[in-house]
Amino acid sequence: MVNDFVLRYPELDVDMKLTNQILDLVAEGYDLAVRMGKLEDSTLMARRPASRTLYVCASPSYLATHGTPHSLSELTNHNCLLGNLDYWRFQEAGQPRNVRVTGNIRCDSGRALLDAALKGIGIVQLPDYYVQAAVDSRRLIPVLTHYQEDDDGIWAVYPHNRHLSPKVRLVLDFFAESLA
């Protein structure tokens, strides 16, 4: 989307940093950040242009070899492909529940974790924008769907200013339009 934004507004310069770390936008001089999930209390302003759904899924070959988990406690018997966190998020009896998982791959790239899951290495929890095409084509099978957490936010956050700069307003409006 940022590249599409630059195509529409080529007169603007973009200095983009891709990281999963939470940055201090004010101290480090950033105009805007995109954050996923539930926001911590903050002095930042936030706009939610979209939401995402987390899926737990595995390849048919992995499930044929290792079985399909039917309860959260069964995840201890599976190779769970890890991102930045050592737990996965679920909802049980209407309440959020984090479940600690382990596996032989930890990676901060959703694309790399998707590839590992497609190759039958383990079970993965990833947002819909990584796995939806593979789920639709049955290359990945969703599991534990009755524990799936409600959709959460994709947020654009920016420092609290009295006057939002025109370039930040442009990108916020562009994200909202693109993600609608």
HELIX and SHEET records of a PDB file:
HELIX    1   1 VAL A    2  ARG A    8  1                                   7    
HELIX    2   2 LEU A   25  GLU A   28  1                                   4    
HELIX    3   3 PRO A   60  HIS A   66  1                                   7    
HELIX    4   4 LEU A   72  ASN A   77  5                                   6    
HELIX    5   5 GLY A  110  LEU A  118  1                                   9    
HELIX    6   6 ASP A  128  ASP A  136  1                                   9    
HELIX    7   7 THR A  145  TYR A  147  5                                   3    
HELIX    8   8 PRO A  166  LEU A  179  1                                  14    
SHEET    1   A 3 ALA A  33  MET A  36  0                                        
SHEET    2   A 3 ASP A 152  TYR A 158 -1                                        
SHEET    3   A 3 MET A  45  ARG A  52 -1                                        
SHEET    1   B 4 CYS A  80  LEU A  81  0                                        
SHEET    2   B 4 ILE A 123  PRO A 127  1                                        
SHEET    3   B 4 LEU A  54  ALA A  58 -1                                        
SHEET    4   B 4 ILE A 141  PRO A 142 -1                                        
SHEET    1   C 2 TYR A  87  GLU A  92  0                                        
SHEET    2   C 2 GLN A  95  ARG A 100 -1                                        
END                                                                             
